[in-house]
Amino acid sequence: MINLFEYQNKEVFPEEHFDNLELFLDEIWNKREKNSYYFNEEDNRIEQQRFIQFLQKNRTLKSNNYVGVIHYENDTINLLPKIFKKPTETTSSDVKNINRHVLWWLSYCRKLKFPNYLSDLNSEKGDFFEILIYLFSKYTRELFNSSIYQKFTEVNRELSFVKGRIDFNTYINDNLARGRNHKISCEFDAFEIDNDFNRGVKFVAKLLVSVTKDSQSARYLSEILFMLDEVADDTISADTMRNMKFNPMFSDFETIRDYCVLFLENSISFNYKNSLKLFAFLLPMEYIFEDFLFGFIDKEISEIKVKSQVGAYHLDEEKNFALRPDILLESNNRTVIADTKYKIVYSDENDSKNGVSQSDLYQMLAYAVRFNVDEIVLYYPNTINHLTAQNSELHIVDKLAKDKKVRIKTIQLPIINFELFDKRQEDIGLLNLEFQSKRLDLIEAIKNSILLRSNLQN
């Protein structure tokens, strides 16, 4: 098992598979869903993969900004968030706890609906990808055991009685002309199990059952496939699944739909050099951090109204350069622009800038001018190497606006549960309970950054 932290460490990969792995990842990159929520236009213009750096000189691997897992031949490569990189060796227990953090973050993401149980996860399910497969297979199997999704679909069938509308052209050409006048071709709406949603679930289940290493997940997936045996085999895209809508009666199926979109957008499995043992599930971490914070504020802090990616303003009058701050927060008749920066800050005590880049400040000042706000918040994640999150504030005086003062606060958010790394795996329980104290800490930190006026003001 190889553990790579974003941009942090290098690891040697077997020489005989080094070049083939790069070809495999290039193919994955080009086969991924181009309209994925977690990829931007710049990503779509590049044909060479961005998941891992291949350092040819010493034949080592270095991770970029993606988290997830790659199965290649007999090797598993874990791509882990950089904020968890410690000076000491990373253990298998550390990897499992890191994966639990990523799952907690994903549970708040807008495009996903996660079931709130993890109590059945055992020590064998340490792989992030296997955890997701288990959650999907368990939830889908339990729901399908009580109700399989059916919808009215127009069908054309031969019947011995009239139902719906008679398809006269088919009846004359295929039935009456061949002496089969007792069979009537009819078109009617039927409550069918063979629909696009179930075809998508079957497609994903077949994809996952071929790659999972967990016997329990494989059994659940096989049961799902058995229940969908009458459903046609078809290739369904993530975009097709994403656009499926359900009336309130079938709202429980939205969770299955979102899981399918997650797998179809971010995972690839195919017959590469006559092998089905290759699989990758990868997500860009900076988008996860932004999505997590938006979802967390929207769900947990009712006092703050949150908007995402507001794009009604431009830097120039010709409207060529759009300004899209990550988050716009409104509370108590105040508007605050918040930008998420998935970067390591406050790591160097001798750095007077605390790791905050000058380009980020330029960007925030542009937001303040065009959105006419005087409060900006930069949100950064805390790291495993610093128990206490740190904050700072600086002021910029706008000489063109009669010395108006713009306050820019940099906030390290407490998104790491340090206690989890001190527990034995058998003592770990439900995801929402394990992160309950961290949830409260994060609510307080965000409230303090927005709702309370700083003592440093003026």
N, C-alpha and C positions, 0 to 999 in steps of 0.2 A: 504494500500500500504506500502510495506517495501522497504527501500532504504539501500543497502549494498555497501560500498566502499571497494575496494580490500584491504584486511588485516587490515582495519582501525577500523571498528566499529562492534558491536554485536547487534543483535536485537532478541527479543523474538518472537517465532512462536507458533501458537495455539497448545496446548498440544495434542489435539485429532488427529492432522494431522502430528505431528512432525516425527514419525518413518516412516509413509507411504511416506512422502516427500523424505526421504533418499532412500528408496527402488525405488521410481520413478526415481530419479536422477541416481541411479546405472544402472537402465535399459536404461535410455537415453544414458549414457556413453557407454554402450556396444552395443547400436544400431546405434551409430553415424558412419559416413563414416570414415573408418580407413585410407583411403588415402587422407584425407583432406589436403589442402595446409597449414592449420593452426594447424596441429597436427604433433608431431615428433614421432620417433621410441620408445622413452621411454614412451610416453603417451599410445601407442598402446599395450605395455606389461602389463599395469596396468588395473585390472578389476574393482577396486573400484573408483567411481566417484571423480573428482577433482574440481568440480565446487564450492562447498560450504563445509565449515567445520561445523559439527554438534557437538556442545559442550553439552554433555549429562548432565553434572553436574547441569547447570542452564537452560538447554533446550533452548539454544539460537543458532542463526545462525551467521556465519562469512564468508565473501566472500573470495575466493582465487583470482586468477589472470584472471578471466574471466569477460567480460562485456556483457550485453544483458538483457534479461528478461525471467522470468519463470512465467507462469500462472498455479496455482495449486488450485483446488477447487475454492473458491471465492477470493483468495489472488493473488496479483501481487507482485513479488519480482524483483525489479530493481537492477541489478548488475552494478555498476558505476565505472569509472576510479578513482583511488586513488588520482590523482592530483587535483581533484575537491572537496576533502573533506575539509569543512570549520568548524571552531569552533562552528558556529551557526547552527541552524536547517536547514535542506535541504527542500526547498519548492517545490511544484509541478512545479512552473515556473523554478526553478533551474534545475530540472530533464529534462525539455524540452530543455533548453539551452545546457545542457550537451549532450543530444542526438544529437543536431545539430552539436556539435563539432565532435562527433564520425562519423556522416554522412560526414562531411567535410573531415575527415581523410580517410574514406573509399573511397571517390571519387577519390583519387589518387592511390589507391591500384592497383597493376598490373593485378589482376585477375578479376577486376570488371570494368564495364562501366556504369556510372550513368547518367541518364538524368538530365539536369541542371535546373530543376524547383522545387521550394518548395513554391512558392507564394500562392498556394491553400491550404496549410496546415493550419487548424484552431486549436483552443485551445484544441479541443477534442483529437487531434492526438499527445498526449504527449508521448505515449509509443513508444520506439525505434522500436519495432517489428511492430507496427501498421503503423509507418511512412514508413518502408520498403515495407509493403504490399500495402500501398496506391501508392507508386511510381511505383511498379511493375504492379499493376492492371491498373493504369492510362496509363502508357506507352504502355502496351501490348494491351489494348483495343483500343487506338488511332491508333496504327500501324495496328492491325487486321481489323479495319474499312476501311482501305485503301488497305490493301494487306495481305492475309493470306499465309504463307509459303507453297509452294508446290515444290515437287521434283519428278524426274523421278524414278519410282519404278517398278521392274518387277512383273507383276501380272499374274494370271492364271484365265481366265474367259470363260464361255460358251457364244458363240456368234452365230448369224445366218449367219455370213459371216466370211471369213478367215481374220485374222489380226495377223501380226507377224508370229510366228511359231505354227504349229499344234502340240498339245500334243497327239501323236498317241496312247500311252498306255492308257491314260485316256479316249480318244474318243472311243477306241475299247471296253474297259472294262465297262465304265459307260454309254456310249451313244449308240453306235452301238448295243451292246449286249442287250440293253433294248428297242430297237425300237425308240430311240431318235436320229436317224441319221441326223435330220435337225439341231441339236445343235452341234456346233463344239467347242471343248476345245482348246483355243489358249493361248499361252504365248507371252506377249509383254510388252514393257515399256510404262507406262502411267504416266501422270503428276498428282500425287496424293496428296490430302490433308492429307490422313491417312499415316503419316510417323513418324519416331521416334521423331523428334523434336516436332511436334504438340502433340504427345502422352505425351512427357515430360511436355510440358506447361499445358496440361489438368490435368495431375497428380498433378502438383504443385498447380494449381488453385483450384482443389478439396480439397487439403490439407488445403489451406489458407482460403477458404470460410467457412470451418467448424470451424475455430477458431477466425476469425476476429470479433471484436466488433464494428467496424466502418461501418455504414450503407452505406456510399458512396463506400468504398472498396468492400463491399459485393455485391453491385449492379454491379460494374465494373467486378468483378470476375464471377458473374452469366452470364453477357453478353458474357464474354470470353468463358465460358462453352457452352453457346447456339451456338456460332459460331463454336465451335469444336464438335458439337453434332455427326457428322459423323465419328469422329476420335475414334478409339478403346480405351477402358479403359485398361491401362497397367501401371505396376510399372516400372519407369525409374530411374536408379541410377544417382548420381552426376557425376560419372566417365563417363557414357555414354553421358551425356549432355556436359560435358567438352570437349570431343573429337570431337564434331560436328563442322565441318568447313563449311564456307559459301563463295561463290564467291562474288566478289565486288557488284554484283547486289542486294544481300540480306544482305549487311553488317549491316543494321539497326536491324536485328534479333539477332545480337551478344549480344546486351544489354539484350534482354530477356533471352538468353541462360545463360549469366553470373548471372543474378538474380536467375534463377532456380538453378544453381550450388550453389549459396550462401545459398538459403533456404534448399536445399537437404543436403548440407554438415553440416550445423550448427543448424538445427532445427529438432525437433522430435515431432510428434503428433500421438498418437495411442490410441486404446481402452484400457485404463488402469482401471481395476476394473469397467468395464461397463460404463466408462465416457469418453467423448470426450472433456472435458474441460481442459485438461492438455496439456501444450505446453511449449517448451523451445527453445530459440534462443540465442546461446552463442558463444562468440569469445574470444580467449586468447589475452590479451591486448599487451603483449610484441611483438608479431608477427605483430599486427596491426601497432604499432609504427614504427617498422623496415620497413614494407611494405609501409607505408605512406611516410617516408622520402625518400626511394629509388624512388618511383613514383614522388614525388614532385621535387626532384633534376633533374630527367630525363626529366620531362615535362617543368619545369619552368626556369632552369638555363642551357642555351646552352653552356656556356663557360666551363662547367665541364662535362667530360665523366664519366659515372657511370657504374660500374659492380657490380653484386650481388653474394654473396656466392661463391667467388673464391676458388676452392678446389684443386688446382694443387700442393700445397705444404704440406709437413708433418713435424711434429716436430722432428721425429726420422728418421734415415737413413733406418730403416727397413720398413718404411711407414705404421706403425700401427696407428699413431695418426695424423689424418688430421687436418690441420689448415684452418678454413673457416671464415675469417672476414666477418662481415655483408655487408660492402660496400667497394669497391675499387674505389678511385676517381683519375682521371687524368686530369691535367690542366697545360698548359705552360711547357710541358716536365717534370712535377713533378708528382710523384705518392704519394698519401696520403691514408693511411688506416683509415677508419672511422668505428666505432662500435657504435651501438645504445644500450643504456642502459635505459630501462624503469624503472627508480628508482627516488626516491625523494632525491635531494641533496641540499646543501646550506640552509638547514632548521635549522641548529644549529650554531649560531655565534661562539660558543666556540669550535667547532670541527675544528681543524687545517687541517684535511683531507677533509673537506667540504662534507662529506658523500660518498666520492669516496672509494670504497673497495680496499684493498690491492690485492685481487685475480684478480680484473680487471686490475690492473697495471701489474701484472705478465703476464697475458694473452696478454696485449698490447706489452710488451717487447718481448715475443715470436714471435708475428707477425713481429715486427721490425727486429729481427734477421733473420728470415727465408725468409721474403719478401725483405730484404735489403732496408728498407726505414728508414728515420730518422724523419718522421712526422706522428704522430698518433692523431686522433681526437676522443674524446668520446662525443657523443651527448646524452643529457638528456632532458626530457621535463621540462618546467617551471610549476609552480603550482598556484592554485587559490589564495594562501595566500601570494604570492610575485609578486608585480606588475612589478618589474624589473628583467629581466633574468641576471644571473651572470656567469662569465667565470673565468677561472684560467689556469695557465700553470706551468708545472714542467719539469725538465730536468733530464735525466738519462745518466750517463757516462758509456760507454761500455769499460771496461779495456781490454777486449780481442780483441777489434777492434781499438787499438791505440787511446784510449780516444775519440772515436766517440760519439757525443752527440745526444741523442734521445729526441725530443721534444714531449711531450704529453699534448694536450690541452683538457680541459673539458669545454664543451659549453652547457649552458642551452638554449634551443631553444624556441622562443616565439610562442607557438602553441595554446594559449588560448586568446580568444577575450573577454577581461574584460568588454568592453562596452556593449556586448550583455546581460550581467546579470543586467544592469541598465535600459534596455529598457522594455517597456510594450510589451506583446506578440503580440498585434495587430499592433505594429509598425515594427515587424520583417518581412523582405521580402525574396528575393531570396538568396539562400545559397551562391552562388559565389559572390554576391554583399556584403552580410553581412561580408564575410571574406576577402574582397579585401584588406583592410589595413593590416590585419594580414598576408596575402599572401606576400605583399611587405616587411613587417618586417622580415618574415622568409627568403625570398630570400637574403636580405641584411645580415642577421646573418650568413647564410651558406657561402655566398661569402666571408665575412670577415674572416671566420674561415679557408678557403681554399686558396683563391686567394691572400690574403694580408699576407706579412711576419710580424711576431710579432716583436714589439719593444724590446721584452725581449730576442730575439735571440742573442746568444753569448754575 
